[in-house]
Amino acid sequence: MSTESEDGVSRRKNGRAIRGRAERLKDKLRHALLGATALTLVGLATPAAAQNIQLPVPSWPGNALEPAATEPRADTPFNRPRPDYDPLGIRVGSFLVFPSVAASATYDSNVFATSSGAQSDVFFSERPSLSIKSDWNQNAVSLNLGGDFRQYTKLTSENVNNGSAELVGRYDISVGEYFLVDALYELTHEDRTSPDAVFGKNPTEYHVSAVDFGYVRQPGRLSFRIDSTITSYSFNNSTSSTGETLVQHFRDRVEFVLAPKISYEIIPGYQAFIRGVGNERMYFSQDPDFILAPPTKVRRNSHGWEIDAGIGIELTRVIAAELYVGYLQQDYENPLLKSPGSLAFGGNLIWNATPLTSVIGSFSQSIAETTLDPASSSLETNVQLTVQHELLRNFLLLGSVAYTRDDYQGDPRKDNTYGANLGARYLLNRRWSATADLTYSQRDSNVVDGGYKRLLGTVGLKLGF
């Protein structure tokens, strides 16, 4: 994984985080598991894993919490099998084990993502990982373990040790009917670009624990799927440069999501669907210094819903897309917090322009959680476009641009974040690969010191079996 991906942990991985996907579930996790679970389990059905050619995680914000769309599946240069370069894995009975370790060096022009007085540094990263996948005719299980250890040459206060563990399973009931489960734990640190982050002596450490249960039934043209997700976020207190404790436990919360979806195949390659998403967000304590005169305490509990209608299109391997539109609402229990409602929309597109070039686009609008006072949340709009190109069988190029708009609800703050990335992947053989990435990101904000400009350059090497 490119080092840019480490540094570019999305500001929402409160998150998802999670995805890891961290701040993939980062405040993603990296964190709607709804779409991520579906994609992960597709890989479980494949007996052998293809070369894991990972994209960089941008240093601009990722998708907001629960973007609702499931990315279409298609053959692209970065995910297609490469028999001459894919790791074979180590067979242990009916399982395949894929160990790997990656190391990289990154130059960061603005480590603290500040609007002025930028401090630059170089940091080194080591990312060991272990993936164990079943090789069964029926059912499937996968265990993924990973670490991310980062050391700065000068700004050693930014050194971090992250780790994640994920267990994914599928139980086949009959043809086209199965249960899914995805359990994740992640120890990670909040990126300095996050408006929610306090400027502590060290990056704020937090834990993400999540479980997703799913049921899929596809007996014919009419299909049904339901996902239920529980995600827990636990933040450690931070310390200021003067030794003062910066309380962060008020951000601890549990989020519940229930998302049923009904699809109907109109004709082969065209599928209409209706999806509902309900959520409950429960905080364990109150925000101790909510901005008022005088300051008061506020608990950020809320519940929300979203209803979408859309269409999925798959024209052989050339074009695959999913588009939807709907409405979403998030209601906060405390009247001091604004309860937003808005148009919801999103989509993903993969266009294989030639056998060697793919264009991948995505966009979404959703309500993202924040603890930035006095905002209740952010109406977040994301647009991203990526081009992947296979210059040689073992030499891949990519370029991407992205834009994120954050309109904070109950707060006049508005942020516009832009990003661009150029990268290359060189596959030396089945075991060795090299990566290089150059990423620029910039946030423009209408608040003082709310913006930043940042350039990251990364080179890395990966050994896998």
C-alpha positions in Angstrom: 0.0 0.0 0.0 1.4 3.4 -0.9 2.5 5.6 2.0 0.2 8.2 0.6 -2.6 5.9 1.6 -1.4 6.0 5.2 -1.0 9.7 5.4 -4.1 10.3 3.5 -6.4 8.8 6.0 -9.7 10.4 5.2 -11.0 13.1 7.7 -14.3 11.1 8.1 -12.9 7.7 9.2 -14.2 8.6 12.5 -13.8 6.9 10.2 -14.2 3.5 8.4 -11.4 5.4 9.2 -13.0 2.2 8.9 -11.7 1.6 5.3 -9.1 1.4 6.7 -10.4 1.6 4.6 -9.1 2.9 7.8 -9.9 5.9 8.5 -11.2 3.0 6.0 -14.0 2.6 7.9 -12.1 5.5 8.3 -14.4 8.0 9.9 -14.3 4.9 7.6 -14.4 3.2 8.1 -13.4 4.1 6.5 -17.3 3.3 7.8 -20.2 2.3 5.9 -19.8 -1.4 5.8 -22.9 -1.7 3.7 -21.1 -1.3 0.3 -17.7 -2.5 1.5 -19.1 -5.8 2.8 -20.6 -6.7 -0.6 -17.3 -6.0 -2.4 -15.2 -7.9 0.1 -17.3 -11.0 -0.1 -17.2 -11.1 -3.8 -13.4 -11.7 -3.4 -14.2 -14.6 -1.0 -15.8 -16.6 -3.7 -12.5 -16.7 -5.7 -10.2 -19.6 -4.6 -7.0 -17.7 -5.3 -6.4 -14.0 -4.7 -5.1 -11.8 -7.5 -2.2 -9.5 -7.0 -3.2 -6.9 -4.4 -2.5 -3.7 -6.4 -3.9 -1.2 -4.0 -4.9 2.4 -4.8 -3.6 5.2 -2.7 -6.0 6.5 -0.1 -6.3 10.2 -0.9 -5.3 12.9 1.5 -8.5 14.6 0.8 -11.7 13.5 2.6 -13.3 10.2 1.6 -16.9 9.4 1.3 -19.2 10.4 4.1 -20.7 7.9 6.5 -23.0 5.4 4.8 -22.8 6.6 1.2 -25.4 3.8 0.5 -24.1 3.0 -3.1 -22.5 -0.3 -3.8 -19.6 0.1 -6.3 -20.2 -1.7 -9.6 -17.9 -4.6 -10.3 -16.0 -4.7 -13.6 -12.6 -5.8 -15.0 -10.1 -2.9 -14.6 -6.3 -2.8 -14.9 -5.9 -2.7 -11.1 -8.1 -5.7 -10.2 -7.9 -8.1 -13.1 -6.0 -11.4 -12.5 -2.3 -11.6 -13.6 -1.3 -15.2 -13.6 2.4 -14.3 -14.1 2.5 -11.8 -11.2 -0.2 -12.8 -8.7 1.1 -14.3 -5.5 0.3 -18.0 -5.2 -0.1 -18.0 -1.5 0.9 -20.8 0.9 -1.6 -23.7 1.0 -2.5 -24.9 4.5 -5.1 -27.6 4.1 -8.1 -26.0 2.5 -6.9 -22.5 3.2 -4.6 -20.2 1.3 -2.3 -17.9 3.3 -1.0 -14.6 1.8 1.6 -12.9 4.0 3.2 -9.6 2.9 5.2 -6.7 4.1 5.5 -3.2 2.6 7.9 -0.4 3.4 7.9 3.1 2.0 9.3 6.6 2.5 7.1 9.7 2.2 7.8 13.4 2.0 5.0 15.5 3.6 5.2 19.2 2.9 2.6 20.1 5.6 2.6 17.5 8.4 0.1 19.4 10.6 -2.1 20.6 7.7 -1.9 24.2 8.8 -2.9 27.3 6.8 0.5 29.0 7.6 3.8 28.1 9.1 3.8 24.6 7.4 6.3 22.1 8.8 7.6 19.5 6.4 9.2 16.1 7.2 10.0 12.7 5.8 8.5 9.6 7.4 9.1 5.9 6.9 6.4 3.2 7.1 6.2 -0.5 7.6 3.0 -2.3 6.8 2.9 -6.1 7.5 -0.2 -8.0 6.6 -1.6 -11.5 6.6 -4.6 -12.7 4.7 -6.1 -16.2 5.1 -8.8 -17.3 2.7 -10.7 -20.5 2.5 -10.7 -22.5 -0.8 -14.0 -24.3 -0.5 -16.7 -25.2 -3.0 -19.3 -23.9 -0.6 -19.3 -21.2 2.0 -16.3 -18.9 2.5 -14.3 -17.3 5.3 -11.4 -14.8 5.3 -9.2 -13.4 8.0 -7.2 -10.2 7.3 -4.6 -8.8 9.7 -2.6 -5.6 9.1 -0.3 -3.1 10.8 0.8 0.4 9.9 3.9 1.7 11.8 5.2 5.2 10.9 8.3 7.0 12.1 9.1 10.6 11.3 12.7 11.8 11.0 12.2 15.1 12.9 8.6 15.5 14.1 8.7 12.3 16.2 5.5 13.4 18.0 3.7 12.2 14.9 4.9 8.6 15.1 2.0 6.2 15.2 1.4 2.5 15.4 -1.9 1.3 13.8 -3.4 -2.1 13.4 -6.5 -3.9 12.2 -8.1 -7.3 12.2 -11.1 -8.3 10.0 -13.0 -11.6 9.8 -15.4 -12.0 6.9 -17.7 -15.0 6.2 -20.4 -16.2 3.9 -22.8 -19.1 4.6 -24.5 -20.6 1.5 -28.1 -21.6 2.1 -28.9 -22.5 -1.5 -28.2 -21.2 -4.9 -28.5 -17.4 -4.8 -29.3 -17.3 -1.0 -26.7 -16.8 1.7 -25.8 -15.0 4.9 -22.9 -12.6 5.3 -20.9 -11.5 8.3 -18.0 -9.0 8.6 -16.4 -8.2 11.9 -13.7 -5.6 12.2 -11.4 -4.1 14.8 -9.1 -1.2 14.1 -6.7 0.8 16.2 -5.9 4.0 14.4 -5.1 7.8 14.7 -7.0 10.8 13.6 -5.4 12.6 10.7 -4.3 16.2 11.2 -6.5 17.3 8.3 -9.7 16.5 10.2 -11.6 19.6 11.4 -12.8 17.4 14.3 -9.2 16.8 15.5 -7.8 18.7 18.5 -4.2 20.0 18.1 -2.7 17.8 20.7 0.9 16.9 21.3 0.3 13.6 19.4 -2.4 12.6 16.9 -5.6 11.5 18.7 -5.8 7.7 19.0 -9.1 5.9 18.6 -10.6 2.4 18.3 -13.2 1.2 15.8 -15.1 -2.0 16.3 -17.8 -3.0 13.8 -20.0 -6.0 12.9 -22.1 -6.3 9.8 -24.7 -9.0 9.3 -26.3 -9.5 5.9 -28.8 -11.7 4.2 -29.1 -12.0 0.4 -31.7 -13.8 -1.6 -31.5 -13.8 -5.4 -33.9 -16.5 -6.7 -34.5 -14.9 -10.1 -35.2 -11.5 -11.5 -36.4 -10.2 -8.1 -33.8 -10.1 -5.4 -33.6 -8.9 -1.8 -30.8 -7.9 0.5 -30.6 -6.6 4.1 -27.6 -5.3 6.0 -27.5 -4.5 9.7 -24.4 -2.9 11.1 -23.2 -2.0 14.6 -20.1 0.3 14.8 -18.4 1.5 18.0 -16.0 4.4 18.2 -13.8 4.9 21.3 -11.4 7.9 21.5 -8.5 8.3 23.8 -7.9 11.6 25.5 -5.1 13.7 24.0 -2.5 16.0 25.7 -1.6 19.6 24.8 1.9 20.8 24.4 1.7 22.3 27.9 0.6 19.0 29.5 -3.2 19.8 29.7 -5.6 16.9 29.2 -7.8 17.4 26.1 -10.9 15.3 26.8 -12.0 13.3 23.8 -14.2 10.6 25.5 -17.3 12.7 24.7 -16.9 11.6 21.1 -17.3 7.9 22.0 -20.4 6.5 20.4 -22.2 3.5 18.9 -23.9 3.6 15.5 -26.6 1.2 14.4 -27.6 0.9 10.7 -30.3 -1.2 9.1 -30.5 -1.2 5.3 -32.9 -3.3 3.2 -32.8 -3.3 -0.6 -35.1 -4.8 -3.2 -33.9 -5.1 -6.8 -35.6 -6.2 -10.0 -33.9 -7.2 -13.2 -35.8 -5.4 -16.0 -33.8 -6.9 -18.8 -30.3 -8.6 -18.6 -27.8 -5.9 -17.7 -30.4 -3.4 -16.3 -31.6 -3.7 -12.7 -33.9 -1.2 -10.8 -33.8 -1.0 -7.0 -35.3 0.6 -4.0 -33.3 0.9 -0.8 -34.0 2.2 2.7 -31.3 3.1 5.3 -32.1 3.7 9.0 -29.6 4.7 11.6 -29.3 5.4 15.3 -26.3 7.2 16.8 -25.9 7.0 20.5 -23.2 9.0 22.4 -22.0 7.8 25.8 -21.5 11.3 27.3 -22.1 14.9 26.7 -20.0 17.4 24.7 -18.6 19.3 27.7 -17.9 22.7 26.1 -20.6 23.2 23.4 -20.2 26.7 22.0 -22.8 29.0 23.7 -22.6 31.9 26.1 -22.1 30.5 28.7 -20.9 27.1 27.4 -23.3 24.2 28.0 -23.2 20.5 27.7 -24.8 18.7 24.7 -25.3 15.0 23.9 -25.2 14.4 20.2 -27.6 11.5 20.0 -29.6 11.3 16.7 -31.5 9.0 14.5 -32.0 9.2 10.7 -33.3 7.6 7.6 -32.8 7.6 3.9 -34.8 6.2 1.0 -33.3 5.8 -2.5 -34.4 4.6 -5.9 -31.9 3.7 -8.5 -30.7 1.6 -11.4 -27.7 -0.7 -12.0 -26.3 -1.1 -15.5 -23.8 -3.7 -16.7 -23.0 -3.9 -20.4 -20.6 -6.8 -20.7 -17.2 -5.7 -19.3 -17.3 -2.3 -21.0 -19.6 -0.2 -18.8 -20.9 -0.9 -15.3 -22.7 1.8 -13.3 -25.0 2.3 -10.3 -27.0 5.5 -10.0 -29.5 6.5 -7.3 -31.4 9.5 -6.0 -33.5 9.9 -2.8 -34.0 11.9 0.3 -32.3 11.7 3.7 -33.0 13.1 7.2 -31.1 13.2 10.4 -32.9 14.2 13.6 -31.0 15.3 16.7 -32.5 14.9 20.2 -31.1 18.2 21.5 -32.8 21.2 19.9 -29.5 23.1 20.0 -28.3 20.8 17.2 -29.7 21.4 13.7 -31.6 18.5 12.2 -30.8 18.5 8.5 -32.8 17.0 5.6 -31.6 17.0 2.0 -31.6 15.4 -1.4 -29.6 12.2 -1.4 -27.9 11.0 -4.5 -24.9 9.0 -5.6 -23.4 6.8 -8.2 -20.4 4.8 -9.4 -19.3 4.3 -13.0 -16.6 2.1 -14.5 -15.9 2.5 -18.2 -13.3 0.3 -19.8 -12.5 2.6 -22.7 -10.0 0.2 -24.1 -8.7 -3.2 -22.9 -5.8 -1.3 -21.3 -7.6 1.8 -19.9 -10.4 2.2 -17.4 -12.2 5.4 -16.3 -13.7 5.1 -12.8 -16.0 7.8 -11.4 -18.1 8.2 -8.3 -20.2 10.9 -6.6 -22.4 11.1 -3.5 -24.2 13.4 -1.1 -24.9 12.3 2.4 -24.9 13.5 6.0 -21.6 13.0 7.8 -21.1 13.0 11.5 -18.9 15.7 13.2 -18.1 16.9 16.7 -17.1 20.3 15.4 -19.0 22.8 17.6 -21.6 24.2 17.0 -22.3 22.0 14.0 -24.6 19.0 14.3 -23.3 17.4 11.1 -22.0 18.1 7.6 -23.9 17.8 4.4 -21.0 16.3 2.4 -20.8 16.1 -1.4 -18.0 14.0 -3.0 -16.9 13.7 -6.6 -13.9 11.6 -7.8 -12.6 10.6 -11.2 -9.8 8.0 -11.7 -8.0 6.7 -14.8 -6.1 3.4 -14.7 -3.9 2.4 -17.5 -1.8 -0.7 -18.2 1.3 0.6 -19.9 2.9 -2.9 -19.8 1.6 -6.1 -18.4 3.5 -5.4 -15.2 3.6 -1.6 -15.2 0.4 0.2 -14.3 -0.3 3.9 -14.1 -3.1 5.9 -12.4 -4.3 9.4 -12.1 -7.2 10.8 -10.1 -8.9 14.1 -9.2 -11.4 14.7 -6.4 -13.6 17.3 -4.9 -15.3 17.4 -1.5 -17.8 20.0 -0.3 -18.7 20.2 3.4 -21.6 22.4 4.4 -21.7 22.3 8.2 -25.2 22.3 9.6 -25.8 24.8 12.4 -22.5 26.4 11.7 -21.6 29.0 8.9 -18.4 27.0 8.1 -18.1 25.7 4.6 -15.1 23.7 3.3 -14.0 22.9 -0.3 -11.3 20.3 -0.6 -9.5 19.5 -3.8 -7.1 16.6 -4.5 -5.1 15.1 -7.3 -2.9 12.0 -7.4 -0.5 10.5 -9.9 0.8 7.0 -9.2 2.7 4.0 -10.7 2.8 0.3 -9.8 5.6 -1.9 -11.1 5.3 -5.7 -10.6 8.7 -7.2 -10.6 7.5 -10.8 -10.2 5.1 -12.8 -8.0 6.7 -11.6 -4.8 8.0 -8.1 -5.4 6.3 -4.9 -6.4 7.2 -1.2 -6.3 5.0 1.8 -6.0 5.3 5.6 -6.4 2.7 8.3 -5.7 2.5 12.1 -5.8 -0.5 13.6 -4.2 -1.6 17.2 -3.8 -4.5 18.3 -1.6 -5.9 21.7 -0.7 -8.8 22.8 1.5 -10.4 26.2 1.1 -12.5 27.3 4.1 -14.5 30.4 5.1 -13.1 30.3 8.6 -9.7 31.6 9.7 -7.0 28.9 9.6 -9.5 26.4 8.3 -7.6 25.7 5.1 -4.3 24.0 4.1 -2.1 23.0 1.1 -0.3 19.7 1.2 2.0 17.8 -1.1 3.0 14.2 -0.5 5.5 12.1 -2.4 5.9 8.4 -1.7 8.0 5.5 -3.0 7.6 2.0 -1.6 8.4 -1.6 -2.0 6.3 -4.7 -1.2 7.1 -8.3 -0.7 4.3 -10.8 -0.8 3.9 -14.6 -1.0 
